[in-house]
Structures are given as structure tokens and as C-alpha cells.
Amino acid sequence: MSKKLDLPIRPRRNRQNEAIRSLVRETALLPADLIYPLFVHDKLEDEPIESMPGCKRWSLEGLLVEVGEARDAGVKAVVLFPAIEDVLKTPGAEECFNAEGLVPKVVAAIKAAYPDVAVITDVALDPYNSDGHDGLVVKDAAGQAGVLNDETVHVLCQQALCHARAGADVISPSDMMDGRVGEIRAALDEAGFENILIMSYTAKYASAYYGPFRGALESAPKSGDKKTYQMDPANWREALREAELDVMEGADIIMVKPAGPYLDVIRALREALELPMAAYQVSGEYLMIKSAAADGWIDEEAVMMESLLGIKRAGADMILTYFAKAAAKCLTAKGES
């Protein structure tokens, strides 16, 4: 028999059983940390989304049921993404600030049914723009598309005010135009909406992980890509610059998107800034877990929970995830609240 080692320090002592492990656990994931992204369309029936198994384009009636179920599981916030009919899409994206449009109608319905649920609205033009870009498009003599910054920001302010008037709690600009946070803040304040939060997509990368989402909304660019306004995946110092600008312009919450491939960026921003931080576990991350689990290669629930814990551990205070309801149910079953 081998000789007992003389080890005064044994890290395994802190891992010997679940009671001890729970006492020394450094990161806690709670249902209230989760934000549920929901797709909605102006139809009477719910439609499964082929590119995102388990997700749907919800009718208003179906959406209210889903929000209620998520709320009962402990999810206290939802973010809305509209699938707009092609006939309503225009180069000027005017439908985005239609007071009688889909998003204002849905916001008002959720707040009437569940006043205690925080409703977050996405502010960008791609669902409404016939060009499929987050901003207004101008084409050069060769037909190449370019996205206008300042003109887009003017429209985004109208969109934000439309959502605020409908009852949104949080405005979340995802467009990545320069200066939009400050202009939206000024527009909201001037209109008497100084208590509405801005959750800015601060470091939104030009990522290949967004494909299933664009399939869900049929919002892919008709020409070109989004690399002139979304961030280069190779950069992290640039995220610090974007975050500093958003803080100066009045953001209340900053966000990193995607989450899993950019944990280093989440950590860098957490160490540099004091603002609350969100991270978005995007459609590609979701689909990889769902697909691998469907083929029997991984345990879906275990990987789902581990992936969310990793995002929280990296420094995110809140996580946008399509797993929100399922994860909250798992946490509630384990006594987390």
C-alpha cells in the first residue's frame, strides 16, 4: 500500500459531497436571470420554426399563454421579435413606428395580462426593411448596398417612441449604428419616458451563429452583409470602446452577442464596467445543443444548464436564451428561485 501523502492543502475536501459543494459554489444561476426571446407574427395560428426546433412564431393568443407559463416558472422578462409580412416591408421601414402595428399591439397585450413581466422590445430595422438590413440602405452606382448611419438613427428614435407609448419597459437597440443610444435616450426623455431603460446591444458581432434566427424572421440581407456595422469577431478591445460610448450616452444595461463564443468579451467588459450586463445565447448556440441532443450525442438538459452557467460565470448578470422557460423549470425543480 502506498504511503499517505503529506498534503495540508487538499482542494478535493471542498468537493466531497453536494452539501459541501453547494456551500462553496461561486456562481448561482436563477430563473430571474433569464430573458425569454419570443417570435411573434400577425396570424391566428402558431407556427413551428423549422430552423429552431422547439421555438414558434406565436400568434397573440399563443404568445400570452407562453409568457404566462414562463412567468409561472420564474422568468420575469421577455424580448419580442416580430415576423413582419413582406407586403409591409419598405425601403424606409415605416412599419417599425406604426402605432397600430404588431409590436405595439403585442406589448400592450402582455402588459395588460402580466403587469409584473418586463417587456423588452428590439429596436432595429431589419424586420421591416425590404433590404433586410438593420438600417436604411443606399446603393452606389455599381449597385452595392451601404447602410446610412444618421438617417437610420432618426428612424430608430421613432421606433423607440412607438414602443414606449405601447408600454414597453426596456428599449433594446440592436442595430449597431453610431450614436443611437444617446439619441434614443434624448428622444425618450423629451417625450416623458425618462424611466424606460435602454438595454444596448453594445458588442454585437458579425457572427455566423445568427443563421437560424434569420430563418425564423426571414430577415436576412437581400444583398451584402452586416460587417460594416456589426463588430469584427477578431476584436475585443473594440468592445471596450463601444461600451464606454454606450455608458456615456445613457445605456442602463449593456449586452454582448453572441454569448458562448465571446465569453472573453463578457469577462473583459465585466471587469471594466459597473453597469449591469446581458449576454445573448443566440440561435446557432441553441440549435447546436438541440441538434446534438436529438442525435443522442449529449444530454440536452445537462448541456443547456452548463452552457448558461458558463455565461453567468463569465460575468453576465442576465442571459437572453431560447432555453429560458425550460431552464427555469429545471432550476425551480431543484429549489432555485
N, C-alpha and C positions, 0 to 999 in steps of 0.2 A: 504494500500500500504506500502511495506517495506521501511525502512529508507535507504537513499542513503549512501553507504559505503564511508568512508574517505580513499581513496586509491590514494596516489600521484603517485604510480607506477602501471601502468596498461599495461602489456605486449601485451594485445589484441589490443592496439592502433596501433601497428606495423603490424597488420594482417587484418585491417578493409576493405581493398579493394585491387584489383590486382595492381593498380598503386603503392600503398604504399608497398605491399608485394614484388614487383619487385625491389624497391629501397633498401630494407634491406636484400634481398636474399643473402645468404652466398656462395652458390655453383652454378656454371654455367656449364652446360653440352653443348658442342658444337659438330657439325659434325666432326670437325677436331680432336676431342679427340678419335675418334673411329677407330679401325683397323678391317678390314674385313677378317676373316679366310675363305679361299676358297679351296674346294677339287677339284682336277683335275685328270683326267685319260687319257690314250693314246688311246682314241676311238673317233669315229666320231660323236657319239650321246651323248647328256646329259642324265644322269640317275638320277631320284629322289632317295633320300636316305630314305629308309623305317624307319630307326631309328631316323631320324631328319627331320620331316615334314617341307617343305619349302626350304630345302637345296638340293643341287645336286652335283653329281660328274660331273664336267664340262668337255666337250670337249674343245680343244683350242679355237675354234671359239666361242662357247658359253661363255667361260670364259672372252674373250675380250669384249663381249657385256656386261656382268655382271659388269666387272671392270669399263667400261665406264659409266654405269648407276649409280654405287656407287659414282664415281668421280663427276658426274653431281649433285649428292645430297650433295656433300661436304666431302665425305670420301676420305682422301688423302693417305691412306696406306692400303695395303693388305698383308696377310701372306698366303703362299701356303702349302698345304698338299697333297702329291701325293698318289694315289692309284696305287700301282705297281703290275703288273701281276705276278702271282705265279711263272711262269717259269723263271723270272728274280731274284727271291729271292734266296739267297745263305747263308751258314753259315758265310761267310766273308763279306757279304753285299757290294760286289764290285760295284754293280749298283749305289750305292749312289754317287760315284765320276766319273761316266761315263759322259764325256763332251758332248756326243750325247744323253744323257738321257732325261727323261720327264721334270724334273725341270729346267735344263739349257735352254731347248727349250722354256718353258713357260716364264721364266724370261726374256729372250731376246725378246720374242714377246710382252710382256706387256711394257717393257721399250721402244720398238720401237713405239708402238701405243700411249702410255701415258707417256712421259718422266717425267712429273711432279708428277706421282704417285710413292710413296715409296714402293719398293718391298722387303718384308721380307721373308727369307727362313728358314724353320725349319731344324735344324741340329740334327739328331738322326738316329739310325739305324733300328728302328722297322718297317718302311715301306718296308725295303729292306732285312731284316734279316729273313731267313727261320725259325728261332726260335721265332720270334715275340717280341724280347727284344730290348731295346734301345741300347744295347751294344753287343759285341761278347760274345758268350756263350761257357763255358767249362762244361763238365759233369763229376761228380765224379764216383767212382766205382759202386755206387748204382744207377747211372743214374740221380742224382739230378743236376739241372742246376745251374750254378753260372755265374755271369757276370764279365768279365775281365775289369778292370779299365784302366790301362795304355795302353794296346793294343787297346782298343776302342778309346781312345783319339787320337791315331795316325791316325786311320781311319777317325775320325771326322774332323781332320785338313785337310785331303784330300778332304772331302766333302765340307767343308767351302771354300776351294780354288776353287773348281769346281763351286760353286755358285757365288763366287766373279768374276771369269773370265766371267761368263754369264751376269753379270751386276747387281747383287743384291745390294741393298743399305744397308741392315741390315742382319747380320747373327744372328740367334737366336737358340743357343744350348739348347735343351730341354731334354737332356739325363740324367742329374744329376750325371755325372761322376766327380770325384775329379780332380781338376786342369785343366779342359778342357778350361775354359775361357782364362787362361794365355797362354796355348799352342796355341789356335786358334789365339789369338792376335799376338803372336810372328810369327806364320806362315803367317798371313795376312800381317804384317808389312814387313817381309823379302821379300815377293813377290811383294811389292809395293802397297799394298792395305791398307795403313795406314788410309785412310779416310772412310773406311767401318766401320759402327757401329756394336757393339755386344750388342744385347738385350738378356740377360741371363735369363733363367728360374731359378731364384735364389731359390725360395721356392716353389718347385713343389711337392705337396703332393701325397702320395699313396692313391688316392681318389676313392670312388665308383661312383663318378659323371662322370667318363670318358666313361662309357659303350657305349652310342650311338656313340661317336667318333670312338671307336674301331670297331663298326659295319660298320661305313662309309668307313673305310680303310681296314677292315678285317685284323687288325694288333694286335689282342690280343695274349699274350704269348702262345706258344704251351704247355709249362709246367711251373709250378711255378708261381710266381707273381713278382711284381716290388718293393717289400718292402725293398730290400737290397740297393736300390739306390734312390728311391723316399722317401720323408720325411714322418715320422710318424704323422698322423693327430693330435695326442695329444700334439705336441710340437710347441712352438712359439719362445722360446729363441734360439733354434737351427737355426731358420730362420735368426736371427741376425748374427750368426756365418757364415752362408753361404753367407749372404750379404756382410759382411766385407771382406771375401775372394774374392768374385767377384769384389768388388771395387779395392782391391789391385792388382788383376790380369788384370784389364783393361776394365771391363764392362762399357758400356756407358749408358745402361738402365737396370734396374733390374725388375723382374716380380714375382708376386705371382699367383699361380694357384692351385685350383680354386679361384674364387673371392668371391662370395656371402657367403659361409660358413666360409671364412677366413678374414673377414673384420677387425678383431682384429690384424691379422698379417700385413695387409696393413697399418693400423694405426701405429703399432709399428715400422715398417721399415720407414714410412714417418717421424716419429719423430726422428729417429736415424740417418738418412742418407739424403744427399743433392741430390743424383743422381735422374734423372727422373725415375718414377716408372710406370710400366704397371701392369694390372691385367687382368686375362683371365676368362671371364664368359663362363664356359665350356658347353659341350653338354648336360650334365644332367640338368644343370640350365635352359638352353634353352628349353629342352624337357618338363620339368615340367610346364613352363609357357604356352607353346604351347598346351600341353595336357589339362590342366585345362581350358584354354580358349576355346578349341574345344568342351569341355563338357558344356560350358556355365557358369562355376563357377566363372570366373574372367573376367575382361576387359583386353584383351591382350595388347592393346596399353598402357593403363594406368600402368599396372604392369611392362611391359617392360621398360617404361621410369623411373618408380620409382626405379626399380632394378638397372638400370645404374646410376641414380643419387646417389643412396646409395653407390655404388662402388667409384664414383668420390668423394663424401663427405668424405669417409674413408681415402682418400689420394692419390688415383691413378691419375696420370697425363693423362694416356691413357688407353683405355679399348679394349681388343680383345673380340669381340662379334659377334655371328651369326645374331644378330639383327642390325648390323651396317647400312646397307642400309635403312632398314625400319625406324630405329630410326633417321637417318639423315634426311629422308624425313619429318618426324614429326617435327623435330626441324626447318627445313627450312620453313615449312608451318607456323610455329609460329614466324618466323622472326629471328631465331637464326642463326648465321653464324660464 
